[in-house]
Amino acid sequence: MKTAYLRPEEVRDRASLHAALARQLGFPDWYGANLDALYDLLSAERGMVQIVLIEPDALRSALGDDYDPFLAVLREVHSERPDLRVLTWVC
């Protein structure tokens, strides 16, 4: 199982969100760092993938208008492959 932990101290904007996902999930160098590319890679991934949103309210504040479209992509991928898990962790 691959897991990405998205922490508000690390994810401060769209670029850092995609960088954290790419690094933690082992995306290829050619990853486009946008929501379409994220959808494509998550949809094609084999095996369980888990994304943990640590302090989701702080992540929402950091990502601003990019937060809801990011979650929409995760929901869409999950509807196609239920082995994608999105968890929240509030400390």
Secondary structure, DSSP 8 states (H G I E B T S, - for coil): -EEEEE-TTT--SHHHHHHHHHHHHT--TT---SHHHHHHHHHH--S-EEEEEESHHHHHHHHGGGHHHHHHHHHHHHHH-TTEEEEEE--
